[in-house]
Amino acid sequence: KSEGQESQLTENGVQMAQKLGADMVSEESFYYASTDFIRTRETCNNIAIGRGETGAETVTWDAINGGYFVKVSTDALDSLLRNRGGSWKNLSQWAYGAPISNKYVAGVIDDYLYDLFERGHRFVNEVVLANMGKWKRVSFLVSHDVLLEPLAVYATNRQIDLKFYDGGKWINYMAGVAVVVNEAGAVSLFPVRGADTGWMYYVKQEE
C-alpha cells in the first residue's frame, strides 16, 4: 500500500522476481542497477537469488529514476494530475498522442512532460547504449512505471496496448523494454514481461 522510497516488496513481488531469476539460470553473472528505492533494489536482489547468484551487487543509479520523461519533479506532476483524472489516465493519453480529456491538463501538459519520441530516443542512446560497455552481456535496470509505461509505448511506436484511458491497461510489475544489440551493432527494442501478464488493471474497490 505504501508507494514511498522506503516501501518494501510484497511477498508476491519477491516470488515473481525470484521466479524470473529461476527462468534465467546460467553460468554467467548479470549486471543489476536500480533506483534508490528499497523495492527496486529488492527486485534486483531477488532476481539474482532466483538465478542462484551469490554476492551479486545492485548499483544505485539515478539516471534511471522514474522522472526521465518529466520536466518537473514527479511530486509536481502528481499534484497536477491527482484530482484531474489521475496519473495513469493522463500519462497514457499523452504517451499515445490521444486527446487529454481534462482541459486544464491539456493546456499545460507540455510544461510538465517531454516529447515522447525525442526523449525515448535520448534514453536509449544516452542512458543505455552509452553505458552498455560498462555492464555485462545481460543487464537489468529496474525503475518505475512512470518511466516504463512511456518507454514501452515509445519502443513499440505506440503499437503496444497499454492504453489505460481506453481499456484500463497499465504496465505491470516485471514488465519493461529490452534493448538488444547484436554482433553487428544493430539495436532493437522489444517489450518484455517477466510475469504471466505484462499489464494490470486498476479495479476500484466497492465500499
Secondary structure, 3 states (H helix, E strand, C coil): CCCCCCCCCCHHHHHHHHHHHHCCCCCCCCEEEECCCHHHHHHHHHHHHHHCCCCCCEEECHHHCCCCCECCCHHHHHHHHCCCCCHHHHHHHHHCCCCCCCHHHHHHHHHCECCHHHHHHHHHHHHHHCCHHHCCCCEEEECCHHHHHHHHHHHCCCCCCCCCCCCCEEECCCEEEEEEECCCCCEEEEEEECCCCCEEECCCCCC
